[in-house]
Amino acid sequence: MITVTRDVFPLAQVFRISRGARTEAKVLTVRIEREGHVGVGECVPYARYGETLESVEDQIKSLPFDITRSALQSALPAGAARNAVDCALWDLEAKAAGRRVWDLAQLSAPGPEITAYTLSLDEPDAMEASARKNAFRPLLKIKLGTPDDMPRLEAVRRGAPNSRIIVDANEGWDVPTYLALCPHLERLGVALIEQPVPADEDDALIGVTRSVPLCADESCHDRKSLEALIGKYDVVNIKLDKTGGLTEALALRDKALDLGFDVMVGCMVGSSLAMAPATIVAQGAVITDLDGPLLLAQDRDAPLRFDEFGVHPPSPALWG
C-alpha cells in the first residue's frame, strides 16, 4: 500500500531568495507498507519546475501498489514524486533486510559532513547581523541575485570574517553582471557560485573565465543533463528532488565525477527525512548543503544530528 500525506513545517524565520519568500515548508510524505514493514520518504514539490503539491501527489497515486525501485525509474520522470517514492522504497528494503541503506548500495558507512548554513536574502544590516550570529559556522551560504548584491555580500563578510562563503544567485544575474562581480567575489573569498545565470541562458558561460568555481543547480537534474554542462561549470549540485531519488542521485554523482565535475549535494527546504538519503550522496562532496532542518522551527521525530562535525547520517528510527 502507498499512502501520501501533506505535512507543514513552520520555519524559524522568513526564508527569502530572489524568487520570493516563505514562512513554512510544505512537503509530501510517502509511506509504503508491505509485509509488516513501512518505508518512508519525503519530497518538496518545486514551482520552478512546474510542480505543485497536487500534481506531485497525483503522480504518486498513479503508481501501482507493488511498484519496484527499478520499475519506478521509468514509471515517473526525474522530480519530486519519484524522489519520495524511491527513498521510501530504499527505506522499505533496508527494514525488510534488517540492514542499512548504504550496505544495500554497497557503499562505505557514511560519516558526518560539514554543511553550509543558508542566510536568507535581506537588507545588508539584517544579513550582517545574521552572519554575526552564525559566524561560528565554518560554511555560510548567501542568497543573492539582485541589483544590490555587493552591499549584502560585504555585510556578510564583515559579520563572519572567518567563515567560508558560497553564493547562490538563483539564476538572478546575466553574464555581464557576473563578470563585473567576479573581482569582488574573489576579494571577499567566495569559494563557489551557484547558478549565476538562468538555466536556459547558460550557453553564454562557454568560454567565460571562471575565476571562482561555478556550480550548476537549476541546469543540472539527472545524468542526461551532464553533457550539456561541460565547459560551463566546474561543479554540479545534486538534489534528490531534482534527480528523482537516491537511485539516480548516486548514479549522477558517479558519472559527474567521471566527467571531471566536482560534486555539491544540496536540498530544498524540508525536514530531516528529506535530508537523510542525501547524507549518503554527500560523502566526499566538495560542498554539502543539507541545512533544511536547521531552518525549521519544528522537525521530524528522531531528527538528524548536527554538531561541530557537521550533519550526521540518519538513525534507523528516521530512515534507512
C-alpha positions, 0 to 999 in steps of 0.5 A: 500500500502507498499512502501520501500525506501533506505535512507543514513545517513552520520555519524559524524565520522568513526564508527569502531568495530572489524568487520570493519568500516563505514562512513554512515548508510544505512537503509530501510524505510517502509511506509504503507498507508491505509485509509488516514493514513501512518505508518512508520518504519525503519530497518538496514539490518545486514551482520552478519546475512546474510542480505543485503539491497536487500534481506531485501527489497525483503522480504518486497515486498513479503508481501501482501498489507493488511498484519496484525501485527499478520499475519506478525509474521509468514509471515517473520522470526525474522530480519530486514524486519519484524522489519520495517514492524511491527513498521510501522504497530504499527505506522499505528494503533496508527494514525488510533486510534488517540492514542499512541503506548504504550496505544495500548500495554497497557503499562505505558507512557514511560519516558526518559532513560539514554543511553550509548554513543558508542566510536568507536574502535581506537588507545588508544590516539584517544579513550582517547581523545574521552572519554575526550570529552564525559566524561560528559556522565554518560554511555560510551560504548567501542568497543573492541575485539582485541589483544590490548584491555587493552591499549584502555580500560585504555585510556578510563578510564583515559579520563572519570574517572567518567563515567560508562563503558560497553564493547562490544567485538563483539564476538572478544575474546575466553574464555581464553582471557576473563578470563585473562581480567576479573581482569582488567575489574573489576579494571577499573569498567566495569559494563557489557560485551557484547558478549565476545565470538562468538555466536556459541562458547558460550557453553564454558561460562557454568560454567565460573565465571562471575565476571562482568555481561555478556550480550548476543547480537549476541546469543540472537534474539527472545524468542526461543533463551532464553533457550539456554542462561541460565547459560551463561549470566546474561543479554540479549540485545534486538534489534528490528532488531534482534527480528523482531519488537516491537511485539516480542521485548516486548514479549522477554523482558517479558519472559527474565525477567521471566527467571531471565535475566536482560534486555539491549535494544540496536540498530544498527546504524540508525536514530531516527525512528529506535530508537523510538519503542525501547524507549518503550522496554527500560523502566526499562532496566538495560542498554539502548543503543539507541545512533544511532542518536547521531552518525549521522551527519544528522537525521530524521525530528522531531528527538528524544530528548536527554538531561541530562535525557537521550533519550526521547520517540518519538513525534507523528510527528516521530512515534507512 
